Amino acid sequence: MGAAGENLSAIKNCGQTLADAIDRYTTESVKEVGRTKAQILRPICEYDIAGMECADIQSHDFVAFAKEINTNRAPSTVGNYLSHLGAVFALARPAWGMELEQQAMKDAFVVCNRLSITGKARSRDRRPTLRELDALLTLPRIYGNHGAFGGVSMQKGAQWAPQLSLWTAFRGVLAPTS
């Protein structure tokens, strides 16, 4: 594409922000965006970076954003935020012609990883006590077949699934009751 075509594209995309790209991603996706991804992308729109024009966003802007959210979140959570944003970046240019540079996002991932702003989740070495498990397992009895589970009615017999999965997962490693 020649200089005239590039100028036309720049004019056409002028004023489009990261928030616009996030909104478009969440509304136009044929496959419904998962609840977790939506819960992460929506709040990103409240940060300064979301108000920036797509063409102006560079890797250092993402690193600054990651540092900002790292103040009250674990490195693994910061990594999740950037990962979900990466999905928006992967589609923005090819699908909608938005001037988001996927390479800027990839560079920010590398920087954040090397600076330990992002990282893997800490492994858990504590197991629930029998008293804690009992408290978890009584929730269905307290709230019935709805309420504690987001208003979703559990199918007949399905109420045993949480108990079975917990007892299977912790078989032989449960801490003694205190």
C-alpha positions in Angstrom: 0.0 0.0 0.0 1.4 3.4 -0.9 1.7 6.5 1.2 -1.8 7.7 0.2 -3.3 4.4 1.3 -1.4 4.5 4.6 -2.6 8.1 5.2 -6.2 7.1 4.5 -5.9 4.2 7.0 -4.5 6.6 9.6 -7.3 9.1 9.1 -9.9 6.3 9.2 -8.6 4.9 12.5 -8.0 8.3 14.1 -9.5 8.5 17.5 -10.0 4.8 18.1 -8.9 3.9 21.6 -7.9 0.7 23.3 -11.3 0.9 25.1 -13.0 0.8 21.6 -11.0 -2.3 20.7 -11.9 -4.0 24.0 -15.6 -3.1 23.5 -15.5 -4.4 19.9 -13.8 -7.6 21.0 -16.3 -8.3 23.7 -19.4 -7.5 21.6 -18.5 -8.9 18.2 -17.0 -12.2 19.2 -19.2 -15.0 17.8 -18.1 -17.3 20.5 -19.2 -15.7 23.8 -16.3 -14.2 25.7 -15.8 -16.2 28.9 -16.9 -14.7 32.2 -13.3 -14.5 33.5 -12.0 -12.7 30.4 -14.9 -10.2 30.4 -14.4 -9.6 34.2 -10.7 -8.7 33.4 -11.2 -6.7 30.2 -14.1 -4.6 31.5 -12.1 -3.0 34.3 -9.1 -2.3 32.1 -11.3 0.3 30.3 -11.1 2.4 33.5 -7.4 2.8 33.3 -5.6 5.6 31.5 -4.2 3.3 28.9 -7.7 2.5 27.7 -8.2 6.1 26.7 -5.1 6.2 24.5 -5.4 6.1 20.8 -4.5 2.7 19.4 -1.8 4.0 17.1 -0.1 5.7 20.1 0.2 2.7 22.4 3.7 1.3 22.7 5.3 -1.5 24.7 6.4 0.9 27.5 2.8 1.9 28.0 1.9 -1.7 28.7 4.8 -2.1 31.1 3.6 1.0 32.9 0.0 -0.4 33.0 1.4 -3.7 34.4 3.3 -1.9 37.1 0.2 0.1 38.0 -1.9 -3.0 38.5 0.9 -4.9 40.1 0.6 -2.8 43.2 -2.4 -4.7 44.5 -2.3 -7.9 42.4 -0.1 -11.0 42.3 2.3 -11.3 39.3 0.2 -14.2 38.0 -2.9 -12.0 37.9 -1.0 -9.3 36.1 0.0 -11.9 33.6 -3.6 -12.9 33.1 -4.6 -9.2 32.5 -1.9 -8.9 29.8 -2.8 -12.3 28.3 -6.4 -11.3 27.9 -5.4 -8.0 26.4 -3.1 -9.9 24.0 -6.2 -11.6 22.6 -7.7 -8.2 21.7 -4.4 -7.2 20.1 -4.3 -10.4 18.0 -7.6 -9.4 16.4 -7.7 -5.6 16.3 -5.6 -5.0 13.2 -6.5 -7.9 11.0 -10.2 -8.0 11.9 -11.1 -4.3 12.3 -8.1 -2.3 10.9 -7.3 -0.8 14.3 -3.8 0.3 14.7 -2.8 -1.9 17.7 0.7 -3.3 17.3 0.7 -6.9 18.4 4.5 -6.7 18.6 4.3 -4.0 21.2 2.2 -6.4 23.4 4.7 -9.2 22.8 7.6 -6.9 23.8 5.8 -5.8 26.9 5.2 -9.5 27.9 9.0 -10.1 27.7 9.8 -7.0 29.7 7.3 -7.7 32.4 8.4 -11.3 32.7 12.1 -10.3 33.0 11.3 -7.6 35.6 9.1 -10.1 37.5 6.0 -7.9 37.1 4.3 -11.0 35.8 5.0 -14.6 36.8 3.6 -18.0 37.6 1.2 -18.6 40.4 2.7 -19.6 43.7 2.3 -23.2 44.5 0.1 -24.0 47.4 1.6 -26.2 50.2 -1.4 -25.9 52.5 -4.3 -28.3 52.4 -7.7 -27.6 53.8 -8.5 -29.1 57.2 -11.4 -31.5 57.6 -13.3 -28.7 59.4 -12.8 -26.4 56.4 -13.9 -29.1 54.0 -17.0 -29.7 56.1 -17.8 -26.0 56.0 -17.5 -26.0 52.2 -19.6 -29.2 51.9 -22.4 -27.8 54.0 -23.1 -24.8 51.7 -25.4 -26.8 49.4 -27.5 -27.8 52.4 -27.6 -24.3 53.8 -28.5 -22.6 50.4 -30.4 -25.4 48.9 -30.0 -26.1 45.2 -29.4 -22.4 44.3 -28.2 -19.2 45.9 -24.6 -20.2 46.8 -24.1 -21.4 43.2 -25.1 -18.2 41.4 -28.8 -19.0 41.2 -28.1 -22.0 39.0 -30.2 -25.0 40.0 -28.2 -28.1 40.4 -29.5 -31.2 38.6 -30.6 -34.2 40.6 -27.4 -36.0 41.7 -25.1 -33.2 40.6 -24.9 -32.0 44.2 -22.5 -34.8 44.8 -20.0 -33.6 42.2 -18.3 -31.0 44.5 -18.0 -33.4 47.4 -16.6 -36.2 45.1 -14.1 -33.9 43.5 -12.9 -32.5 46.8 -12.5 -35.9 48.5 -10.8 -37.4 45.4 -8.4 -34.5 45.1 -7.4 -34.5 48.8 -7.5 -38.3 49.5 -4.6 -39.2 51.7 -3.4 -35.6 52.2 -6.0 -34.1 54.4 -4.7 -32.3 57.5 -5.9 -33.6 60.9 -8.8 -31.7 62.4 -7.7 -29.0 64.7 
